[in-house]
Amino acid sequence: EIHEQVRSLTDTLAGRVDFEEGRVRLPQLNLTPEIARGLEKIYITACGTAAHAGMVGKVLIEHIARVPVEVDIASEFRYRDPIVDENTVALAISQSGETADTLAAMEEARAKKATLWSIVNAIGSQAMRIADGFISMQTGPEIGVASTKAFTAPLVDVYMLAVLLGDLGGVIDAATRRKLVNDLRLVPDLAGRCLDRDAEVLKIARALKDTQHCLYLGRGINMPIAYEGALKLKEISYIHAEGYPAGEMKHGPIALIDRNMPVVALAPHDPWYEKMISQIEQAKARGGQVVAVATDGDELIPTLADHVLWVPESPWLLSPVFTVIPLQMLAYHIAALRGLDVDQPRNLAKSVTVE
């Protein structure tokens, strides 16, 4: 499924992007200019990997459409009496569309008169049926318990949602809209170029396969990718891994760094690049082994990091689609080298349908 992502990303774009007119079309979302202009807040609610997609979505929607967004873990949202009204949208993200906590969060939002949207993979699932509008991921069935293609697809879906919201809300002009839409042309090809580097990732996996702990650091739009990379390693390799905002490293995690604690640092060319260089230098100064996710052509990172996971140059708003792929492959290879079942990890279910 990791290697199906060129096709799944192509499919999630299919029929929704008009490159000639430079427009996004999401008819099943039922989004009108009136709704877009009256929207005061969006709550994105989800669990696990889907929540990490929601964190990226917050950056995208706030940056492009200038609508305030909160991301809430569904199991927390449903119990904390959130401030929601008829000018609020609750956007649920779920691969299965049957996650118990996510469905309960949607019902909580509906009881408070919010508009319900969902981004769902399973056609006809409850999260799709009860929503006022939805975006289907269109990735095809995902069988592996650890989600991969159903993570990258909603990143693109929420990007398209942000562009449509910004357009209908009158926040972005035609030139900006066309540029944002045109960038979507790049997605399948750039994903394919990430997947072509499997052999390079395997070499790094061999160096890390016996580690017991790992720290993942990211900033800005790639901070949730640190969380997701750490989750993938935990899920299928059974290695203790922690995702952390890189700027928080000095507020505690830096005490853990030594030669036995590898640090995976997300440092592509984005607005937070210089800050991530500083974080890598700090980790190295304390004897840490650094694996950096970096953009092709970067000449500085190889002089600082012990290992580099290369990704192609991309627009920064779409960069999480590509920075996560080497981390998915890294977790897969480490698990395989440790002789573990990568598709059915212990203690986990594909869809959590109970609390």
C-alpha positions, 0 to 999 in steps of 0.5 A: 500500500505504501507503493500504491500511493502514486495511484491513490493520490492520482485517484483522489485528485481525479474529477476534482481539479480543473487545471484549465480553469484553475479551479477545485470542484468538490460537489459532494461537500455541498459548500456554497459561497454563503457557507464559506463567507459565514464560516467562523471556525472549523473543528477537525476531529479524528483519531490516530493517523487521521488526527495527524492529517488534521494537524496538517489541515489546520495549517493549510486551511488557516494559511490559504482560506484564513479560517480559524481551525482547531484540531481535536482528538475525537475521544476528547472533543466528545467529552469536553463540551466544545463551543460549537454553533451554527457558524461552525463546521466539524470536519471528521477525518476517518479511513473507515468512517466507522471509528466510534469516537469520531462518530460520537464527536460528529453527533456531539457537533450536530447536537450543537447545530454545527455543519458536519463534513467528513473526509472518508475512504470507505464508501457508504460508511456512517461518517459519510452518511451522517455528514452534510457534505463529504470528500471521498479519499478514493484510495481503494481499500486499505488492508494494512492496519498501519495507515499509509495511503489513507494518510497522504490522500486526505492531506491532498483532500484538505488542501483542495478544501482549503483552496475551495474555501479560500476561493468561495470565501473571496480570500484568494485572488484568481492568480493565487488560486491558479498557482495553488491548483497548478501545484497539484499537478506535481503530486503523483510524480513527486510521490513516485520519486520518493518511492523510487528511493526504497534502496536508500531507505533500506540502508538507513533501516539496517543502521537503525533496526536495533535501536530501542528509542527514537525521537522525531522532530518537526516544525510548522507544517511538518510537525505532524509528520514527526508525530506520524513518523513516530507512530508508524515506527511504534505501530509496526516496529514496536520501537518506542518513538516520540514525535515532538515539536522541534522548538520544544526540544530544549523544554525537556526532550533534549535531556534524552539525546545521546548516542543511543537515541537516534533523532529523525529531523524533518528539514525540507526547504520550507519556511522553518528550514533554518530553525531545523538546522539549528535543532540538528546542530543541537542534537549533534552537539549532544552526541545524537545520531541524526537522520534528516529528511531533506530536499534534493540538492541541499548541500548543508544537511549532509555535513551535519546529519549521519544519514539523509532521507532525500525528498524532491523539491516541492511547494511547501504547502504540499511537502508533508505528502512527500516527507512522510513517504520515506518515514513510512518506508523506514518503519516498514523496513525496520519492522521487516528486518526485525522479522515482524508482521508489518500488516497485522501488528500485535494488539491493533485493529484496523478500525476502532469501533468501540471506545 
